[in-house]
Amino acid sequence: MGTGVLVLVGALAIWAGPAAAVVGTACRYEVAVSAAFVLEGTVRCDAGVTELLTMNSRADRHTKLAFDGGAGRYRVDLAAMTASARRLGEAFRIGNSVIVNGGTWLPYPDTIDGRPVALEVTVTVAPGMSMASAMADAEGRIRIDADTLFAAGYTVFGRLRRHSLPFATVDGEPGQVLVVFLDGTFTLGDAALLTWVRQSVTATVNFWGGLSEPLVLLAVLPRSGRYGVLFGRVMRGGGLSVALMVGERVDARALAEDWVLVHEFVHVGHPHIKGDPWFAEGLATYLEPIIRARMGRLGPAQVWAGFRRRLPQGATVMAATGLAGGGFVGTYWGGALWMLLADVGLRQATAGRAGLEHCLRAVRQDGGAARRVISVGEMIAACDRALGVDVMTRLYARHAGSVHPVALGRLWQDLGVRPVDAMTVLDDGAPLAWLRRSIVDGSMPVVAEPTENGDPHVRP
Ligand SMILES: [Zn+2]
């Protein structure tokens, strides 16, 4: 018999691998969700499981559980939980629908010896309700490792509007992004929102060369009385899911100018990267305007104007602390500047044959799919190996943990990114203008035959 709260430290940094393989110990959960969003579960476990634990203190306040002799019951009052406070990281209600994290509605089965436990979960919902979860298979059954609950993806219950966007996966298999609108409305109407989602997601999936997983859940949360695209987050445990908060009064201009959805789907495309948060955030921050330019939503001058406005903050971090100690600015703008330096370095070292995007795709094809956990060191080594260079390895040593200034003014000059009055003007006569163009439009410049002294050179 036992109940308790599992204290999590840095829970978001923890991620467990793909859906549970067959392991020795399993727990079977049968869960029923009532129309009032009260969830009743029965649990039966193999020998070795000693207790069920709630995953955070707020879940604990709204959960009753009992467990003895390998069997137990629990009850989670999601309605009461979301009435006391709405947190996307726990549970959030919109109309007659609720979005929950795995750890909020599935208690953690603990063992004395820390052995792996597999969960098999079946869910029934009240008439008129439905469920959507990236953790569930086509029959609605969830099979995950218990440790996955630490960072388990979003599940939504209630009155939902579903749309399936088909994509081929990176392996060429059929896949889909399941778009689920929670129970609120948009002034523009669902069709306009769905068109915007389809365009943003298609551009990003195409950039990566296919969908990461056969199923990615995109839960769209309409926020009453609000404007604009407000917030997005990706959760990976047990399956990729994205929560996106959008004001119900969002207008067409805000959708056209939005960066959040593309940023989140850049994260959907890359493997889970351990350590150095600036690497994943820098990647998403750097690639997002480039992908939006390829969609036609931004002009090249706008992309470079944005970089010229923001990246100096990253250069300040590199000169002061290095990226590892750079805080929020270092994570996003320092990380993005590092990605620009890598992209320029890779394109120069390969005489224009490949850039950052090519090495990322190569790593992904080489077993680096989005559900894989990879360290920054492994990612960088694989990237350099794929392109036959050492650009990223050297840049990492230079800027991650140590302090080195970046000659940003010189870089803008070489790329032909020039300030003229309050504007950013692109100069096609600059020595690396070809490289600047290829970063944004993805074009491959003409690579000349090696010159007489054997050095390849690149013509615009
Ligand atoms: Zn991000």
Boltz pocket constraint, residues with backbone or C-beta under 6 A from the ligand:
constraints:
  - pocket:
      binder: B
      contacts: [[A, 263], [A, 267], [A, 280], [A, 281], [A, 284]]
      max_distance: 6.0
